[in-house]
Each structure stands twice: as C-alpha cells, then as structure tokens.
Amino acid sequence: MIIGVDPHKGSHTATAVSPITNAPASSLRVDATLAGYRQLLRWGKAFPERQWAIENAHGLGRHLAQWLIARGETVVDVRTTATARVRELSRGGRRKNDMLDASAAASVAAVQGDVSLVAAEDEITVFALLEERRANVAAHRVRLANQLHALLRDLVPGGARPALTAASATALLRRLRPLSAAGRTRKRLARELVLEIRATDARLAQIARRMAEALRARGTRLQQVQGVGPVLAARLLGRTGRASRFPSAAAFANYAGVAPIEVASGDRARHRLSRSGDRQLNSALHLVAVTQVRMPHSIGRSYYDRKIAEGKTRNEAMRCLKRRLADHVWRLMLVDERLHDKSAESPAAIA
C-alpha cells in the first residue's frame, strides 16, 4: 500500500492508495504534533506492506519523514510539480485540496515512479546547514555594505572604493569632520554599520572554521582539488548529498546543470546550454573552474588552453572544463563516501 502524505505546517493529510488499482482506500488528517505522528503511524500499520510517499519531504515534510525513518519506515520524496501534474491530468480543471494532493503523491509513487528515496540525516546534512547559514550571513553583509556605501557617498566626494572593508571604512570615517547635523547623523550611522560588518565578518569566519572541522571529521579529499577551499567543499557536499544516489557521472553532471542538452534539428545534431539543475551546485563548479583557469600552472588551465587550441570559444572551453570537473568531483565524493561507510561499519569504529 502506498500512503501519500500532503504536509502542512499545522496538519498532515494522508491517503492510502492501492498500487494495483490506484484507488484510494482510506484517508486520515492529523495535527502536526508528536501525538498526531503517533496516530498517523498507528493508522498506517493497518497496512502490513506500506510505503510512505511524502510531498516535499525535504521541506515542510522533513520532520515527519525523518520521524518515520527513525522508526524503520520506508519514505520517498514526491516533488510538488509531479503531484500537480497528476492532479491536472487525472481530474482536469484545477480542483485542489489536501486529500487530492495526498492521493496524487501516492499515485506518483505507485504509477509513475517519479520519486526519490529519503535517507536518514547524517553528517552530510551538517554541510548543507552550514552552507545555508553562511549564504544568509553573506547576503546580510552585502546589505550592510550597500547601506554603508550609500552613507559614505553623501559624506565623501565620490564615495568609498568598491572593495570596502570595516578597517578601511573606519580609517575613512576618522578623517571626516561633518559640520551639519545631517552629516553628523550619517557619520554615527556609518559607525554603527561598521560595527555590524565587523560582527558579521566574525560570524562568517566562525562558520568557515566549523566547515573546516566538519570536513576533517568527514575525511573528504575535495580540498585536494585546485581551487576548492573549505567553503566550496562544504557547498559541494551539502548540495550533492550522498554521491552514491547518482548512478553515473553523467547523472551527476545533469543534476548540476553542466551537461549540454541535445537539440534535434533535422539530420544535424546540436547542443544547447542547460539552464536546469541545481544552480548553487553549478555555481560552485563554476567558481572552481574560474579559479583553475586563473592559475597558470593548474591542470584545469592546461585543459582549458587545449580546448582553445582545438578551436572552441572561451565559453565553450569553460563549459568543457566544468563538465570535466563535475566528473572528477563526483568520483572523489563517491570514493570518500565508500571509505567513510566502510570505516563506520568496521569493528574498530564500533568499539
């Protein structure tokens, strides 16, 4: 039996669907509480052979999915776009409610198979959490720097230089002696922004140290790749998850959006740049590629120059390098994952 779940912040709706007839057998709505979770599991145990298909199991349904996995249940993730497609094609119109969404999630798992198995959270989740936190703090620093630039533009002719740091802004403010009340207020606000930027820089440095510690505990070799530091290594691991979930390097490249898409045009095959995939993972690979191209004696620069000599444009050579890096990074993560799992299962690790 496939049990589809439509999760919400305050409640969860589950519908059991037979994988043979694709017909709903039973439905239940519970509160998003531990008591509701227990009620839902007791109800689900009425079906001895069951699988939970949770819509957006890595978002609103994350807590319920991990709670079920911890109790030995099998959980798959169903994308919201897949349930919307099933709901539209099976019923027509745009009718939508929680029971229909839960039934659609179960139908996707039973008929289409457009799902992915949800695993219990492990050390890889730490990198995703740290990367998300760093991205939010870095975005906040950009906003603070923009506000400081706006104030300095009104205090100093031409404003400050683009690469503004807390130290350079402090030195600049020391030389200012505004005469008007508005000018003195701008200077005070600028000093407050400098203090906030210093605190934000300290948080970013602390997050980078946590990333480095987590990488050492994981035992990954990603930092051996030229152009990959602790931040990029954590981003690659956090955005990829377990490398073994990709059956091949080509599947990983497609997920990262670095595999070209073939476009059929008569007898002549053409390819176009992929705009799909995980854009954050694509950005990380792009940063590694750009860094290697800027290093005169790097392996990536040699590969890039060879593609240019073959007649490719700079953009085409960069795309080739990103694809080659994606293959290399995936193989490294796959080997590291297998070594980590093997060490975790060894008697010495258990003792």
N, C-alpha and C positions, 0 to 999 in steps of 0.2 A: 504494500500500500504506500502511495506517495502522499505525504502530508504537506500541503502547501501552506505557507505562513505569510501573511501580509502584516509586517510590523509597523507600529506607530509608537510615538513617544509615550502615550498613556495607555495603549491597549494593543493586543495582538489578536488577529483573527486567523484561525487555522481551519483548513478544509481537507478532508481525506478523499483522495481520488484513486479509483482503481486503474492501474496501468494497462489493464486489458480492455476495459470498456471506455475508459476516460470519462467516467460518470462520477459525480460527487456522491460519496456515501454518507458523510456526516460532517458537521461543522461545529466550531466552538469559538467563542470570544472570551478572552481573559484579560485581566488588568496586567499591566507591565510591572509586576511585582514578583518577589520570590514565591509568594503564595500562589500567584497566577501561573508562574512557571511550573510549580509542582502539580497544580490542577491540570495544566496542559499535558505534562508528561504522563500523568495517570490516565488521562483520556487517550493518549496516543498508544499506551501499552495494550489497549484493546486490540490492536493490530500487531500480531506477533512479528511479521516481516514488514518493516516500515523503513522509510527514508524521509528525512525532513528536507523540504525544498523551501528555503527562506529567501524572499525577495530582498535584495540589497543586504546580504549577510555581512558585508564589510562596512556597513553604515548604520542605519537605525536598528538592523537586526543583529549587530555584532554581539551584544551582551547575551542575547538569547542563544545565539549559535554557539558561543563558547561555553555557555552553561550546559547545553545539551551534549556537546562533545566531551566535556569533563565527566559526564555520566554514561559514556560509552555509546552515544547515539551517532548515527551517520547523518551528516548535514552537507547539503550542497547549496551553492550560491546561485541565485537566479537574477539576471540583470533586469532592471526595470524596463528597459527597451524591449526585452523579449516578452515580458508579460503584457506590455501594451500591444505588441504585435499579435499575440494570440487572442487577446480580448477583442481587438478590432476585426480580425479575420473570422473568428468563430461566431461572434454575435452581431457584428455590424453596428453601425452607429457609434456612439461614444458613451454608452452607459458604463458607469463605474461605481463600485462600492467595495467594501473590504472583502466580502465573500467572493465576489468576482475576481478580485486581484489574487486572493489565496488560491482559488481554483485555477487561475491562469498560471500561477507559479508551479503548481503541481502538474499541470498539463505540459508545461515546458520541460520539466524533468522527466515526465513519463513518455512523451511522444517525440519531442524534438531533440532532447539530449543536449540542449544548449546551456549547460550548467558547468560549474567547476566545483570540485570537492573542497570543502573548508577544513583546514587543519587547525590543530590547537596552536595557540600563540606560543612562540618560543623566542630565542634571542634575536631573531631577525626582526621581530616586531619592535625591539628596542631601537634599532636603527631608523625605522620608519617614524617612530615617535620623536626621536631626537631631530631628525631632518625636518619634520613638520614644525617643531618648536623653533628651530633655527630659522626657517623660512619666515615665520611670523615675526620673530625678533628683528631679522634683517629688514623686512618690509617696514617695521616701525621705525628703524633707524633712518631709512630713506625718507620717511615723512618728516622726522625731526630735522634732518639735514636740509630738506627743502624749505621748511619754515625758517631755519637759521639763515639760509641764503636770502630769503625774502627780506628779513630784517636787516641783514648786512648790506643789501642792495640800497636800502634807504639811509644807511649810516655812512657808507663809504662810496665814493665815486667809482662806478663800475662794478661794485660788489666784490665778493671774495672769489678766489680761484675755484674752479670746479672740484678739484680734489681737496676738499675741506675736511680737516681733522679737528678733534677737540683741542689739541695743542696749538695748531695754527690759528684757530678761531680765538682762543684765549689771548695769544700774543697780539692779535689784531685788535681785540677789544681793549687791551691795556693802553693802547695809543689813542683811543678815542676820548674826546672831551666834548660831548654834545652840550649845547647851550640851551636849547629849548626843552620844555617839559616832555614833549613827544619824543625827542631824541633820547632823553634820559630813560624814558619808559622802554623804548626799543632796546637800549643797551642792557637794562635789567632783564628783559625777556630773553635777550640773546644769551646772557649768562646762565639763565635757568635752562635754556635749551642745551647749552654746552654741558652742563652737569648731567642732564638726561642722556646725552650722547655718550658721555663717559661711562655711565652706568650700563647703557645698552652694549657698548663695546666690551665691558667686563662680562656681561651675560653671554655674549657671543663667544668670547674666549673660553668661558666655563663650559659651554656646550661643546666646543671643539675638543676640550680635554676629555669630556665624557665620551665623545665619539672615539677618540684615540684609545681610551681604556677599554671600551666595548670591542673595538677591533682587535686589540691584543688578546682579549679573552676569547674571541671567536677564532683567532688563529688564521685569518684570511691573508692571502698574498696579493690582494688587489693593489696595495700601495707599492708593490714592486713594478707596476706598470708606470712608465714615464708619464708624468702629468697628473697622476692620481694621488691626492693627499687624503688626510683623514675625512674631510668634509665630503669630497666626491666619492670616496669609498663607502662611506655611510649612506650616501644618497643612492648609489648603485645597488647596495644590498637591500636597503629599505624599499626601493621601488620595484626591485625584482622579486623579493621574497625568496622562496626556495627555487634554486636554479633547475632542480630536477622536475619541476612541473612543466618545463618546456621539453618536448620530445627531441628537439634538434636545435642547432644554432640558427637555422633559418626561421624556426618558430619564434625564437627569442628576438631575432632581428625584426621580424614582422611586428611583434609586440612593442618593440622600442620605436617603431616607425622609421627604421633606417633601411628597410628592404624596398627597392623600387617596385612599383606596380606595373604589370604588363598591360598595355593598351593595344587591343587588336584593331588593326586598320588595314583591311584587305589582306594581301599577301605579305605585307611588311609589318613586322613586329616592332612596336615601340614601347618605351617605358616612361613613366612619369614619376615625379617625386611623391612619396607618400606623405599625406597630411594627417594620417590616423596614428594610433598607437599612444603610448604613454609619453606625453610631451615633456614631463620632468626627466624621465629616463633618457629621452632623446637629447635634451639639453645637457645632461651630464656627459653623454658620449661626445657631444659637440665640443664641450669645453676641453675634454681630454684631447680631441683631435686638433683643436686650435693650438693648445699648449705644445703638442708634439711638433706641429708644423713650425712653430716659432723657435724650437730648439734645433740648432744647425746640425747636430750630430745624432739626432734621435732616429730610431727605427722608423717611426711614423713619417719623419721628414724625408727619409730616403724613399719610402714607398710613395709618398706624395710627389716627389720630383720624378720618379719613374713614370707615374701616370701622366704627368705633364709632358714628359718626353714622348709618350705614346700618342699625343695629340689631344688629350682631354683638356677641357677648360678647368679653371681653378675650382669652380663649384662642383664640377663632375669629379675631379680628383678628391675633393674633400668628402663627397658622398661615398666614394670607394673606400677612403680611409676609415670613415665612421662604420661602414659595414664590416671591414676587417677588424676594427677594434671591438665591435659587438660580438663577433665570433670568438675572439681571444678572451674577452672578459667573461663571456658565458662559460667557456671551458674552464677558466680559472675558478669561478664560483662553484661549478659543478664538482670539480676535484676537491676543493676545500670543504664543500658540504659533505661529501662522502667520507673524507678523513675525519671530519668532526663527528659524524654519526657513528663511525667505527670506533673512535676513541670513547664516545659516550657509552657504547654498548660493551666495552671491554671490562673484564673483572677488576682491573686496576682502577678504572674510573669509578666503578660502583663502590669499591672499598673505600 
